[in-house]
Amino acid sequence: MKRFDFYFRETASGLRRNGIVAFAAMSTAFIALFLFGLALLIAQEFHLIITNFTGNVEVAVYLSDSASTQSVQVLTDKLQALEAVSTVSYESKADACARAKVLFQSQPVFLANLDCNVLPASLRVKLSDPALFQQVSAAVTGAPGVYKVVDFRDFLSRMVAITRVLSIGVLSIAAVMLAAAVALIANTLRMGMFARRKEIGIMRLVGATNWRIRVPFLIEGLVEGLFGAFAAIVALFLVKIVFVDQLRDQIRWVPWITNADLLSIAPWIVIAAAVVAIVAGTIGMRRFLDV
C-alpha cells in the first residue's frame, strides 16, 4: 500500500507542478485520439454504405425448363453449403412473372408484350459475404438443370476493390495518427522530466531504481492519455449530433453511423490511449534514465 500511495502522490504532484505541460500532453492526446476515432468512424461509415449496396445484391441461378424437382433440391443443398451463401430461395415462373409486372408497371407497352412463359425459374442466392460471390458460379455452372448464372461480377468486383482500398487507406491514417500521438506525448513527457531533472538526480543518488522513477511518470502519461481519450469520445459524440444527425434527416437513403457504432469504437480509443501513453513514456524517459 505504501508503494501505491507513493506512486499516487508522485503522479498527483507531477500533474500539479507541471500543469501547463500536462495540459499540453492531454491536448495532444485528445487531438491524436480524436483523429484516430474519426478514422475508425469513417471506416465504419464506408462499411455501412458498401454493405447496404452489396447486401441487396443477389446471385441469380436461372434454371432450364427441363430442371426436375430433384435437381433443384440438389442445387439448393449445394449452394446452402457454401461459405458465401446466406439464404437460397426458389422463384418459379409465376413468381418471376409477378415480379416483372411490379418492376415494369410504369411501362404498359412492355407489359402488354410480356410473355411469362419465356421467363425462367431461378434460385435467388443471398450472399453472406459479397467478396466470395465467385463461389456460387464455381459451384453450379454446368450442373444439370442450370441454364445461366448471373452474379453481377463486375459490380461486386468493383465494390470489393473499393472496400479493400478504403480500409487500407483509413487504417493507414489511423496508424499515422497514433504514431504522431506517441511522438508528441513522448516530447511533452520529456519536457516534464527535464523540468524535474534535479529531483530525478537526487532520487538516483539515494538509490532509487529506474522503475521506481519511471512508474510515476508512466502513470502520469496514462492519466493524461485517458483524459485525452475521454475528451475525444465526447467530441466524437458532438460531431455525430451536430453533423451526422443533420445529414441523416436530409439524406435518408444513406445508412449513417449510430450511437451504437460510437460506443463500439470507444474501447479501442481507450486502449489506444493506454498503449500510446506507455510507449511514449518509455521513449520519453530513456534519456533521463541512462546510467
C-alpha positions as YAML, in Angstrom:
chain: A
units: angstrom
residues:
- id: 1
  name: MET
  ca: [0.00, 0.00, 0.00]
- id: 2
  name: LYS
  ca: [2.85, 2.39, 0.80]
- id: 3
  name: ARG
  ca: [4.26, 1.89, -2.68]
- id: 4
  name: PHE
  ca: [0.89, 2.63, -4.32]
- id: 5
  name: ASP
  ca: [0.48, 5.65, -2.08]
- id: 6
  name: PHE
  ca: [3.92, 6.87, -3.17]
- id: 7
  name: TYR
  ca: [3.05, 6.43, -6.85]
- id: 8
  name: PHE
  ca: [-0.27, 8.22, -6.40]
- id: 9
  name: ARG
  ca: [1.34, 11.15, -4.56]
- id: 10
  name: GLU
  ca: [4.14, 11.45, -7.11]
- id: 11
  name: THR
  ca: [1.70, 11.36, -10.03]
- id: 12
  name: ALA
  ca: [-0.59, 13.95, -8.46]
- id: 13
  name: SER
  ca: [2.42, 16.12, -7.59]
- id: 14
  name: GLY
  ca: [3.76, 15.89, -11.12]
- id: 15
  name: LEU
  ca: [0.42, 16.84, -12.66]
- id: 16
  name: ARG
  ca: [0.01, 19.73, -10.24]
- id: 17
  name: ARG
  ca: [3.53, 21.17, -10.56]
- id: 18
  name: ASN
  ca: [3.64, 20.76, -14.34]
- id: 19
  name: GLY
  ca: [0.12, 21.82, -15.15]
- id: 20
  name: ILE
  ca: [0.98, 23.51, -18.44]
- id: 21
  name: VAL
  ca: [2.99, 20.54, -19.71]
- id: 22
  name: ALA
  ca: [0.28, 18.13, -18.53]
- id: 23
  name: PHE
  ca: [-2.37, 20.19, -20.32]
- id: 24
  name: ALA
  ca: [-0.24, 20.14, -23.48]
- id: 25
  name: ALA
  ca: [0.04, 16.35, -23.25]
- id: 26
  name: MET
  ca: [-3.71, 15.97, -22.74]
- id: 27
  name: SER
  ca: [-4.41, 18.29, -25.67]
- id: 28
  name: THR
  ca: [-2.01, 16.34, -27.86]
- id: 29
  name: ALA
  ca: [-3.60, 13.05, -26.84]
- id: 30
  name: PHE
  ca: [-7.06, 14.48, -27.45]
- id: 31
  name: ILE
  ca: [-6.25, 15.67, -30.98]
- id: 32
  name: ALA
  ca: [-4.50, 12.46, -31.99]
- id: 33
  name: LEU
  ca: [-7.13, 10.16, -30.46]
- id: 34
  name: PHE
  ca: [-9.96, 12.25, -31.89]
- id: 35
  name: LEU
  ca: [-8.49, 11.86, -35.37]
- id: 36
  name: PHE
  ca: [-7.89, 8.16, -34.70]
- id: 37
  name: GLY
  ca: [-11.51, 7.70, -33.63]
- id: 38
  name: LEU
  ca: [-12.68, 9.75, -36.60]
- id: 39
  name: ALA
  ca: [-10.74, 7.45, -38.92]
- id: 40
  name: LEU
  ca: [-12.43, 4.42, -37.31]
- id: 41
  name: LEU
  ca: [-15.85, 6.05, -37.72]
- id: 42
  name: ILE
  ca: [-15.16, 6.83, -41.38]
- id: 43
  name: ALA
  ca: [-14.20, 3.18, -41.88]
- id: 44
  name: GLN
  ca: [-17.45, 2.13, -40.19]
- id: 45
  name: GLU
  ca: [-19.44, 4.51, -42.41]
- id: 46
  name: PHE
  ca: [-17.79, 3.08, -45.54]
- id: 47
  name: HIS
  ca: [-18.64, -0.41, -44.29]
- id: 48
  name: LEU
  ca: [-22.30, 0.53, -43.73]
- id: 49
  name: ILE
  ca: [-22.64, 2.09, -47.17]
- id: 50
  name: ILE
  ca: [-20.96, -0.77, -49.02]
- id: 51
  name: THR
  ca: [-22.92, -3.36, -47.02]
- id: 52
  name: ASN
  ca: [-26.11, -1.50, -47.89]
- id: 53
  name: PHE
  ca: [-25.29, -1.61, -51.61]
- id: 54
  name: THR
  ca: [-23.99, -5.16, -51.73]
- id: 55
  name: GLY
  ca: [-26.36, -6.65, -49.15]
- id: 56
  name: ASN
  ca: [-29.29, -6.40, -51.55]
- id: 57
  name: VAL
  ca: [-27.39, -7.94, -54.45]
- id: 58
  name: GLU
  ca: [-28.43, -11.49, -55.22]
- id: 59
  name: VAL
  ca: [-26.78, -14.05, -57.46]
- id: 60
  name: ALA
  ca: [-29.40, -15.48, -59.80]
- id: 61
  name: VAL
  ca: [-29.08, -19.10, -60.86]
- id: 62
  name: TYR
  ca: [-31.52, -19.44, -63.79]
- id: 63
  name: LEU
  ca: [-32.91, -22.92, -64.30]
- id: 64
  name: SER
  ca: [-33.69, -24.65, -67.55]
- id: 65
  name: ASP
  ca: [-37.26, -25.74, -68.29]
- id: 66
  name: SER
  ca: [-36.14, -29.35, -68.05]
- id: 67
  name: ALA
  ca: [-34.88, -28.97, -64.48]
- id: 68
  name: SER
  ca: [-36.56, -31.54, -62.24]
- id: 69
  name: THR
  ca: [-37.60, -31.04, -58.63]
- id: 70
  name: GLN
  ca: [-34.79, -33.36, -57.54]
- id: 71
  name: SER
  ca: [-32.10, -31.42, -59.44]
- id: 72
  name: VAL
  ca: [-33.41, -28.14, -57.98]
- id: 73
  name: GLN
  ca: [-33.15, -29.60, -54.47]
- id: 74
  name: VAL
  ca: [-29.60, -30.84, -55.16]
- id: 75
  name: LEU
  ca: [-28.58, -27.38, -56.38]
- id: 76
  name: THR
  ca: [-30.19, -25.75, -53.34]
- id: 77
  name: ASP
  ca: [-28.36, -28.05, -50.92]
- id: 78
  name: LYS
  ca: [-25.05, -27.45, -52.71]
- id: 79
  name: LEU
  ca: [-25.49, -23.68, -52.56]
- id: 80
  name: GLN
  ca: [-26.53, -23.62, -48.90]
- id: 81
  name: ALA
  ca: [-23.34, -25.50, -48.00]
- id: 82
  name: LEU
  ca: [-21.18, -22.67, -49.38]
- id: 83
  name: GLU
  ca: [-19.49, -20.20, -47.02]
- id: 84
  name: ALA
  ca: [-20.50, -17.25, -49.22]
- id: 85
  name: VAL
  ca: [-24.23, -18.07, -49.15]
- id: 86
  name: SER
  ca: [-26.68, -16.76, -46.58]
- id: 87
  name: THR
  ca: [-30.03, -17.97, -47.97]
- id: 88
  name: VAL
  ca: [-31.33, -19.65, -51.12]
- id: 89
  name: SER
  ca: [-34.91, -19.17, -52.30]
- id: 90
  name: TYR
  ca: [-36.72, -20.71, -55.26]
- id: 91
  name: GLU
  ca: [-38.54, -18.40, -57.68]
- id: 92
  name: SER
  ca: [-40.98, -20.12, -60.04]
- id: 93
  name: LYS
  ca: [-42.03, -18.88, -63.47]
- id: 94
  name: ALA
  ca: [-45.20, -17.44, -61.95]
- id: 95
  name: ASP
  ca: [-43.21, -15.63, -59.26]
- id: 96
  name: ALA
  ca: [-40.81, -14.25, -61.89]
- id: 97
  name: CYS
  ca: [-43.78, -13.03, -63.95]
- id: 98
  name: ALA
  ca: [-45.34, -11.29, -60.94]
- id: 99
  name: ARG
  ca: [-42.03, -9.61, -60.08]
- id: 100
  name: ALA
  ca: [-41.58, -8.43, -63.67]
- id: 101
  name: LYS
  ca: [-45.05, -6.88, -63.63]
- id: 102
  name: VAL
  ca: [-44.18, -4.96, -60.47]
- id: 103
  name: LEU
  ca: [-40.82, -3.80, -61.83]
- id: 104
  name: PHE
  ca: [-42.25, -2.62, -65.16]
- id: 105
  name: GLN
  ca: [-45.66, -1.41, -64.01]
- id: 106
  name: SER
  ca: [-44.83, 2.09, -65.30]
- id: 107
  name: GLN
  ca: [-44.21, 0.71, -68.82]
- id: 108
  name: PRO
  ca: [-47.58, -0.59, -70.11]
- id: 109
  name: VAL
  ca: [-46.22, -1.20, -73.62]
- id: 110
  name: PHE
  ca: [-43.64, -3.62, -72.25]
- id: 111
  name: LEU
  ca: [-46.21, -5.38, -70.06]
- id: 112
  name: ALA
  ca: [-48.60, -5.77, -72.99]
- id: 113
  name: ASN
  ca: [-45.95, -7.76, -74.87]
- id: 114
  name: LEU
  ca: [-44.64, -9.68, -71.87]
- id: 115
  name: ASP
  ca: [-44.74, -13.45, -72.32]
- id: 116
  name: CYS
  ca: [-44.36, -15.05, -68.91]
- id: 117
  name: ASN
  ca: [-43.57, -18.42, -70.47]
- id: 118
  name: VAL
  ca: [-40.13, -17.18, -71.57]
- id: 119
  name: LEU
  ca: [-39.18, -16.15, -68.03]
- id: 120
  name: PRO
  ca: [-37.12, -18.94, -66.41]
- id: 121
  name: ALA
  ca: [-37.47, -20.21, -62.90]
- id: 122
  name: SER
  ca: [-34.44, -19.42, -60.73]
- id: 123
  name: LEU
  ca: [-32.68, -19.82, -57.43]
- id: 124
  name: ARG
  ca: [-32.14, -16.43, -55.76]
- id: 125
  name: VAL
  ca: [-28.93, -16.61, -53.72]
- id: 126
  name: LYS
  ca: [-28.36, -14.03, -50.98]
- id: 127
  name: LEU
  ca: [-24.70, -13.64, -50.06]
- id: 128
  name: SER
  ca: [-23.33, -13.60, -46.53]
- id: 129
  name: ASP
  ca: [-20.01, -12.24, -47.79]
- id: 130
  name: PRO
  ca: [-20.13, -10.42, -51.17]
- id: 131
  name: ALA
  ca: [-16.35, -10.84, -51.53]
- id: 132
  name: LEU
  ca: [-16.88, -14.61, -52.00]
- id: 133
  name: PHE
  ca: [-19.51, -14.30, -54.74]
- id: 134
  name: GLN
  ca: [-17.43, -16.34, -57.19]
- id: 135
  name: GLN
  ca: [-18.04, -19.47, -55.09]
- id: 136
  name: VAL
  ca: [-21.62, -19.60, -56.37]
- id: 137
  name: SER
  ca: [-20.66, -19.61, -60.06]
- id: 138
  name: ALA
  ca: [-17.91, -22.16, -59.48]
- id: 139
  name: ALA
  ca: [-20.27, -24.50, -57.63]
- id: 140
  name: VAL
  ca: [-23.21, -24.65, -60.07]
- id: 141
  name: THR
  ca: [-22.03, -23.58, -63.52]
- id: 142
  name: GLY
  ca: [-22.57, -26.51, -65.88]
- id: 143
  name: ALA
  ca: [-24.57, -28.51, -63.34]
- id: 144
  name: PRO
  ca: [-27.71, -30.36, -64.52]
- id: 145
  name: GLY
  ca: [-30.72, -28.06, -64.63]
- id: 146
  name: VAL
  ca: [-28.70, -24.82, -64.70]
- id: 147
  name: TYR
  ca: [-29.34, -22.53, -67.67]
- id: 148
  name: LYS
  ca: [-27.29, -19.47, -66.68]
- id: 149
  name: VAL
  ca: [-25.67, -17.85, -63.62]
- id: 150
  name: VAL
  ca: [-25.82, -14.07, -63.24]
- id: 151
  name: ASP
  ca: [-23.53, -12.96, -60.41]
- id: 152
  name: PHE
  ca: [-23.06, -9.23, -61.15]
- id: 153
  name: ARG
  ca: [-19.37, -9.97, -61.35]
- id: 154
  name: ASP
  ca: [-18.21, -6.51, -62.47]
- id: 155
  name: PHE
  ca: [-20.25, -4.65, -59.86]
- id: 156
  name: LEU
  ca: [-19.22, -6.86, -56.95]
- id: 157
  name: SER
  ca: [-15.56, -6.90, -58.04]
- id: 158
  name: ARG
  ca: [-15.50, -3.10, -58.04]
- id: 159
  name: MET
  ca: [-17.22, -2.89, -54.66]
- id: 160
  name: VAL
  ca: [-14.81, -5.41, -53.10]
- id: 161
  name: ALA
  ca: [-11.84, -3.48, -54.54]
- id: 162
  name: ILE
  ca: [-13.22, -0.18, -53.23]
- id: 163
  name: THR
  ca: [-13.75, -1.72, -49.79]
- id: 164
  name: ARG
  ca: [-10.18, -3.02, -49.70]
- id: 165
  name: VAL
  ca: [-8.64, 0.30, -50.79]
- id: 166
  name: LEU
  ca: [-10.73, 2.36, -48.35]
- id: 167
  name: SER
  ca: [-9.97, 0.01, -45.47]
- id: 168
  name: ILE
  ca: [-6.23, 0.15, -46.10]
- id: 169
  name: GLY
  ca: [-6.34, 3.94, -46.50]
- id: 170
  name: VAL
  ca: [-8.29, 4.55, -43.30]
- id: 171
  name: LEU
  ca: [-6.14, 2.14, -41.28]
- id: 172
  name: SER
  ca: [-3.01, 3.86, -42.61]
- id: 173
  name: ILE
  ca: [-4.37, 7.24, -41.49]
- id: 174
  name: ALA
  ca: [-5.17, 5.79, -38.06]
- id: 175
  name: ALA
  ca: [-1.64, 4.37, -37.77]
- id: 176
  name: VAL
  ca: [-0.14, 7.76, -38.68]
- id: 177
  name: MET
  ca: [-2.33, 9.45, -36.05]
- id: 178
  name: LEU
  ca: [-1.17, 7.04, -33.34]
- id: 179
  name: ALA
  ca: [2.47, 7.42, -34.35]
- id: 180
  name: ALA
  ca: [2.08, 11.20, -34.15]
- id: 181
  name: ALA
  ca: [0.48, 10.85, -30.73]
- id: 182
  name: VAL
  ca: [3.39, 8.74, -29.49]
- id: 183
  name: ALA
  ca: [5.94, 11.29, -30.73]
- id: 184
  name: LEU
  ca: [4.12, 14.31, -29.33]
- id: 185
  name: ILE
  ca: [3.27, 12.79, -25.94]
- id: 186
  name: ALA
  ca: [6.83, 11.49, -25.59]
- id: 187
  name: ASN
  ca: [8.06, 15.02, -26.24]
- id: 188
  name: THR
  ca: [5.76, 16.55, -23.62]
- id: 189
  name: LEU
  ca: [6.79, 13.91, -21.05]
- id: 190
  name: ARG
  ca: [10.43, 14.60, -21.88]
- id: 191
  name: MET
  ca: [9.81, 18.29, -21.19]
- id: 192
  name: GLY
  ca: [8.28, 17.40, -17.83]
- id: 193
  name: MET
  ca: [11.24, 15.23, -16.89]
- id: 194
  name: PHE
  ca: [13.66, 17.93, -17.98]
- id: 195
  name: ALA
  ca: [11.91, 20.36, -15.63]
- id: 196
  name: ARG
  ca: [12.35, 17.83, -12.80]
- id: 197
  name: ARG
  ca: [15.82, 16.60, -13.72]
- id: 198
  name: LYS
  ca: [17.32, 17.75, -10.42]
- id: 199
  name: GLU
  ca: [14.70, 15.82, -8.47]
- id: 200
  name: ILE
  ca: [15.37, 12.71, -10.59]
- id: 201
  name: GLY
  ca: [19.12, 13.11, -10.00]
- id: 202
  name: ILE
  ca: [18.60, 13.22, -6.24]
- id: 203
  name: MET
  ca: [16.40, 10.12, -6.38]
- id: 204
  name: ARG
  ca: [19.13, 8.27, -8.26]
- id: 205
  name: LEU
  ca: [21.73, 9.37, -5.71]
- id: 206
  name: VAL
  ca: [19.72, 7.93, -2.83]
- id: 207
  name: GLY
  ca: [19.45, 4.57, -4.62]
- id: 208
  name: ALA
  ca: [16.06, 4.73, -6.38]
- id: 209
  name: THR
  ca: [15.76, 2.16, -9.16]
- id: 210
  name: ASN
  ca: [14.83, 3.07, -12.72]
- id: 211
  name: TRP
  ca: [11.39, 1.54, -12.30]
- id: 212
  name: ARG
  ca: [10.72, 3.47, -9.09]
- id: 213
  name: ILE
  ca: [11.47, 6.66, -11.02]
- id: 214
  name: ARG
  ca: [9.71, 5.54, -14.18]
- id: 215
  name: VAL
  ca: [6.35, 4.33, -12.80]
- id: 216
  name: PRO
  ca: [5.00, 7.73, -11.58]
- id: 217
  name: PHE
  ca: [5.79, 9.22, -14.99]
- id: 218
  name: LEU
  ca: [4.12, 6.28, -16.76]
- id: 219
  name: ILE
  ca: [1.03, 6.71, -14.59]
- id: 220
  name: GLU
  ca: [1.12, 10.44, -15.29]
- id: 221
  name: GLY
  ca: [1.26, 9.80, -19.03]
- id: 222
  name: LEU
  ca: [-1.53, 7.22, -18.71]
- id: 223
  name: VAL
  ca: [-3.75, 9.68, -16.86]
- id: 224
  name: GLU
  ca: [-3.10, 12.33, -19.49]
- id: 225
  name: GLY
  ca: [-3.82, 9.85, -22.28]
- id: 226
  name: LEU
  ca: [-7.07, 8.67, -20.66]
- id: 227
  name: PHE
  ca: [-8.25, 12.25, -20.17]
- id: 228
  name: GLY
  ca: [-7.48, 12.87, -23.83]
- id: 229
  name: ALA
  ca: [-9.39, 9.67, -24.79]
- id: 230
  name: PHE
  ca: [-12.43, 10.73, -22.76]
- id: 231
  name: ALA
  ca: [-12.40, 14.17, -24.38]
- id: 232
  name: ALA
  ca: [-12.02, 12.58, -27.83]
- id: 233
  name: ILE
  ca: [-15.03, 10.29, -27.27]
- id: 234
  name: VAL
  ca: [-17.16, 13.23, -26.11]
- id: 235
  name: ALA
  ca: [-16.05, 15.26, -29.14]
- id: 236
  name: LEU
  ca: [-16.96, 12.40, -31.50]
- id: 237
  name: PHE
  ca: [-20.44, 12.25, -29.99]
- id: 238
  name: LEU
  ca: [-20.77, 16.01, -30.54]
- id: 239
  name: VAL
  ca: [-19.67, 15.61, -34.16]
- id: 240
  name: LYS
  ca: [-22.31, 12.94, -34.66]
- id: 241
  name: ILE
  ca: [-25.04, 15.09, -33.11]
- id: 242
  name: VAL
  ca: [-24.11, 18.29, -34.94]
- id: 243
  name: PHE
  ca: [-23.23, 16.91, -38.39]
- id: 244
  name: VAL
  ca: [-24.23, 13.27, -38.89]
- id: 245
  name: ASP
  ca: [-27.72, 13.56, -37.39]
- id: 246
  name: GLN
  ca: [-28.39, 16.59, -39.60]
- id: 247
  name: LEU
  ca: [-27.31, 14.64, -42.69]
- id: 248
  name: ARG
  ca: [-29.46, 11.70, -41.60]
- id: 249
  name: ASP
  ca: [-32.57, 13.87, -41.91]
- id: 250
  name: GLN
  ca: [-31.53, 15.26, -45.30]
- id: 251
  name: ILE
  ca: [-30.07, 12.16, -47.00]
- id: 252
  name: ARG
  ca: [-32.27, 9.28, -45.91]
- id: 253
  name: TRP
  ca: [-31.10, 6.69, -48.43]
- id: 254
  name: VAL
  ca: [-27.59, 6.52, -46.89]
- id: 255
  name: PRO
  ca: [-27.14, 4.37, -43.74]
- id: 256
  name: TRP
  ca: [-25.43, 6.63, -41.21]
- id: 257
  name: ILE
  ca: [-23.50, 5.68, -38.09]
- id: 258
  name: THR
  ca: [-25.42, 5.47, -34.82]
- id: 259
  name: ASN
  ca: [-24.62, 5.81, -31.12]
- id: 260
  name: ALA
  ca: [-24.01, 2.06, -31.05]
- id: 261
  name: ASP
  ca: [-21.22, 2.47, -33.63]
- id: 262
  name: LEU
  ca: [-19.63, 5.18, -31.49]
- id: 263
  name: LEU
  ca: [-19.84, 3.03, -28.37]
- id: 264
  name: SER
  ca: [-18.26, 0.12, -30.25]
- id: 265
  name: ILE
  ca: [-15.11, 2.14, -31.06]
- id: 266
  name: ALA
  ca: [-14.84, 3.82, -27.64]
- id: 267
  name: PRO
  ca: [-12.94, 0.85, -26.07]
- id: 268
  name: TRP
  ca: [-10.45, 0.94, -28.96]
- id: 269
  name: ILE
  ca: [-9.81, 4.64, -28.31]
- id: 270
  name: VAL
  ca: [-9.19, 3.92, -24.61]
- id: 271
  name: ILE
  ca: [-6.87, 1.00, -25.45]
- id: 272
  name: ALA
  ca: [-5.01, 3.16, -27.99]
- id: 273
  name: ALA
  ca: [-4.63, 5.89, -25.35]
- id: 274
  name: ALA
  ca: [-3.10, 3.43, -22.87]
- id: 275
  name: VAL
  ca: [-0.72, 1.95, -25.45]
- id: 276
  name: VAL
  ca: [0.31, 5.39, -26.71]
- id: 277
  name: ALA
  ca: [0.95, 6.64, -23.15]
- id: 278
  name: ILE
  ca: [3.08, 3.60, -22.20]
- id: 279
  name: VAL
  ca: [5.11, 3.65, -25.43]
- id: 280
  name: ALA
  ca: [5.53, 7.42, -25.31]
- id: 281
  name: GLY
  ca: [6.55, 7.30, -21.66]
- id: 282
  name: THR
  ca: [9.12, 4.58, -22.29]
- id: 283
  name: ILE
  ca: [10.63, 6.52, -25.20]
- id: 284
  name: GLY
  ca: [10.48, 9.90, -23.47]
- id: 285
  name: MET
  ca: [12.20, 8.73, -20.27]
- id: 286
  name: ARG
  ca: [15.02, 6.71, -21.81]
- id: 287
  name: ARG
  ca: [17.44, 9.62, -21.97]
- id: 288
  name: PHE
  ca: [16.96, 10.58, -18.33]
- id: 289
  name: LEU
  ca: [17.32, 7.04, -17.00]
- id: 290
  name: ASP
  ca: [20.53, 6.15, -18.81]
- id: 291
  name: VAL
  ca: [23.32, 5.39, -16.37]
...
